[in-house]
Structure formats: structure tokens, C-alpha cells
Amino acid sequence: METKIAIQGIKGSFHHQVAGEYFGTDTILEECMSFPILVQSLLQSRTGLGIMALENSIAGSIIPNYALIDHNNLHIIGEHYLNIHMNLMALEGQTVEDITEVHSHPMALLQCSDFFARYPHIKLVESVDTAETAQRIHNNKIKGMGAVGSPIAAEMFGLPILAAGIHNIKNNQTRFVILKTVNKAIPKEEINKASIKFELDDTPGSLATLLNVMNNCKLNLTKIQSMPIAETPFKYSFFVDVTFEKYKHYEKAKAIIELMTTHFKVLGEYKKGNA
């Protein structure tokens, strides 16, 4: 039986685009209108795999999603980098000057802040998904409202693009991760990237020492993200991504890091995507 895949948003969203590029176009999708709903879909076994945006080259990390993966013991089994093209779309026969409100996902609006700064008459409203707003405008024939989303969404819902490529920096990428409730998706010899999480004792230089261990073990640090620990003010968890040429180098580093840290956890071991 074909595995059902949970995506955040509806068909026409960037998550839908990733599903097609990573798994192929014949996938069975479950549309989830928030990331927590996506997580529940996996935990309740309604779906076997999930796709979750984790960071954008303009807007930065989606911090709550790190917590969702960690707190629900999900595993990253792959990643995919998607070139993001943001476009302003609306019903036919309108110009940008006719638009009074633009609705989209908050991360999408953040990526287009420079463009909208030039149109102070437009009110920006956060919504659950880029494609959902386009669908709503199409279904209800809403004039004066625009959506920010992909060219695919504009095509699917028959909305003309009023302004194309409105993201702040033209090289705009989002990193998506592929999630399961269990790890061990690919053999060790294919694994060349890992995501780990740990906490450190409040000892001067402890983080620097740990990073030095990674370097000595031939690991390349590609991401470090700190997150406050709610129960302990001014103490942080660290989420780290590393790449490596040989799994044995990572295995050696992992054993040492586990001894040096508290609450050590592997969030995923997988094959790195092409950025």
C-alpha cells in the first residue's frame, strides 16, 4: 500500500511542491492546516511520512517546528531545498493599487517585506497557508484581496499574477525536512548528515570545546540553533546539523558529544539534500 504523506497547507502550497519533487507526482497527500495538525497526523498513524519547512534563507529558522520535532520524538529521515518564488496574485481585472489586503502565511509575508513597504495602503494579514488564501479568493470571488504564493497556486486557482518575484532577495530557498515516527530509514553508508540536540552544563567554554571535538572528528557544522528552555530561565538547548564524509567519523563524535552534554538526542540521520 502506498504511503500517505502529510503536508502543511493544501495542494498548490510549497509543501505540495516539495512532495512532488521529492516523492514524485503520484503521491497520496493529507492536507494539514497547521504544523501541530501535521504532527498529530503522524502520531496517530493517519500518515506514514510528513513534510515540514524548517528554515528559510531570508526569514530564518521556524523555531516552533524544532520544538514540535523534539517534543514529539519525530525523526528526520531526509531533507529537500526548494527555490521559493513569491508572487502577488488576485482576481482578474485588478492592479496592485486596487488591493487593500494581502493574506498569506506569516513566513511568506516576512520574505516579501521590502515589496510591501512600497505599498503602505495594503494591510498584511497572516493566514494558515499560501495556497489556501488563493483558493479562498477564487472560490468566493473576493475583490480587493491579494494572496502571496507560488506560480503553481496562481495557475491552480486561476489568479493572474500582479507582481512576480516579490521576495526580498532573489536567491530565496527554504529547507524542508522529511519526517517519520521511527528512524533507520536508510543504510549507514548512505548517511552523510545528522541533526542532534543537546544541553550543556553552565561551564565557561563548554560550547567551544564541543565544537572543537566536532572539528577534530571531521564533522562540518552547517547549522546551530539555540532555543530557551522554558523551565530553566537563561538556559538553552542547542539544535545542531552536521555533515560528514564517513559515518564512522560521526559515530566517534557522537559518542564523545554524548558524554560531554546533557539530554543528548539524535533527531535524524539522513542523506543531505542539494542546496
Order of alpha helices (4+ residues) and beta strands (2+ residues): beta-alpha-beta-alpha-beta-beta-alpha-beta-beta-beta-alpha-alpha-beta-alpha-beta-alpha-beta-beta-beta-alpha-beta-beta-alpha-beta
